[in-house]
Amino acid sequence: MTENIRFPLPLSAHIIFVVVSVALLILCYIYRRHNYHILLIIGIASTLLVYATDTKPTFYILGLEEFILLILAVIDMVRASRAEALEEKASQSKPPQHYADSAPQNEDTDDSTTE
C-alpha cells in the first residue's frame, strides 16, 4: 500500500523524511549522548507502521505509542537541559586559572651575580 488516507504524506516522501530525520538524530546522539534522541528515533521510525495495516485498533495503538514516546522524550529533554544548566553554572563559579598564575615563578635568590 503506497497511499494511506490516515497519513498526509505519500510513502516515498514519508520514507525520505524518516531516513533524513533518523540520520540527523543519530548524529545528534553520537555528539550529545542524550536518551531522548533514541526515543525520537524510535518514534519517527515507527511512523512507517501506518502503512502496515488499515485496522483502527492498530492505528490507535500506534498513536498511543507515539504519544507516550513524545512525553518521555520531553521529560528527558527537560532533565538533560537542567543537568547541562547545572554543569554550566558549576563551571562558571570556578575561578578562572590564568597561565601566569599556574606557571612556576623564576626568582633569582642568588644576589652575588647582580653585584
C-alpha positions in Angstrom: 0.0 0.0 0.0 1.6 3.3 -1.1 -1.2 5.7 0.0 -2.9 5.8 3.3 -5.9 8.0 4.0 -4.8 8.4 7.6 -1.4 9.9 6.8 -1.0 13.1 4.7 2.3 12.2 3.0 2.8 9.8 0.2 5.0 6.8 1.1 8.1 8.0 -0.9 8.1 11.4 0.8 7.5 9.7 4.2 10.4 7.4 3.8 12.7 10.3 2.8 11.6 12.2 5.8 12.2 9.3 8.1 15.6 8.5 6.7 16.8 12.1 7.0 15.4 12.6 10.5 16.8 9.3 11.8 20.2 10.1 10.3 20.3 13.6 11.9 19.1 12.2 15.2 21.8 9.5 15.1 24.4 12.2 14.6 22.9 14.2 17.5 23.0 11.2 19.7 26.7 10.5 18.8 27.6 14.1 19.6 25.5 14.7 22.7 24.5 11.3 24.1 21.1 12.1 25.4 18.4 9.4 25.7 15.7 11.5 24.2 17.4 11.2 20.8 16.9 7.4 20.9 13.2 7.9 21.9 12.8 10.3 19.0 14.5 7.9 16.6 12.1 5.1 17.7 9.1 7.4 17.4 9.9 8.7 13.9 10.8 5.3 12.5 7.6 3.8 13.9 5.5 6.2 12.0 6.1 4.0 9.0 3.9 1.4 10.6 0.8 3.3 9.5 1.3 1.7 6.1 1.4 -1.8 7.7 -2.3 -2.2 8.4 -5.6 -0.4 7.9 -7.4 -1.5 11.1 -8.4 1.2 13.5 -7.2 -0.5 16.8 -3.7 -0.8 15.4 -3.8 2.8 14.3 -4.9 3.9 17.8 -2.2 1.7 19.4 0.4 3.4 17.2 -0.9 6.8 18.1 -0.7 5.9 21.8 2.8 4.7 21.4 3.8 7.9 19.6 2.2 10.0 22.4 4.0 8.0 25.1 7.3 8.4 23.3 6.8 12.1 22.9 6.0 12.6 26.6 9.1 10.5 27.6 11.3 12.5 25.2 10.1 15.8 26.5 10.7 14.7 30.1 14.2 13.6 29.2 14.8 16.8 27.3 13.9 18.8 30.4 16.1 16.6 32.6 19.0 16.9 30.2 18.7 20.7 29.9 18.6 21.1 33.7 21.7 19.0 34.1 23.5 21.0 31.4 22.5 24.2 33.1 23.8 23.0 36.4 27.1 21.9 34.8 27.4 25.3 33.1 26.7 27.1 36.4 29.3 25.0 38.2 31.9 25.7 35.6 31.2 29.4 35.7 31.5 29.5 39.5 35.1 28.2 39.4 37.7 30.9 39.4 39.4 31.1 36.1 43.0 29.9 36.1 45.4 32.2 34.3 48.5 30.9 32.7 50.7 33.4 34.7 49.2 32.1 38.0 49.9 28.5 37.2 53.4 29.0 35.7 56.3 28.4 38.2 57.9 31.6 39.4 61.6 32.0 38.4 63.1 34.0 41.2 66.8 34.6 41.5 67.8 34.1 45.1 71.5 34.4 44.4 72.4 38.1 45.0 76.1 37.6 44.2 75.5 37.7 40.4 73.8 41.1 40.5 76.6 43.0 42.3 
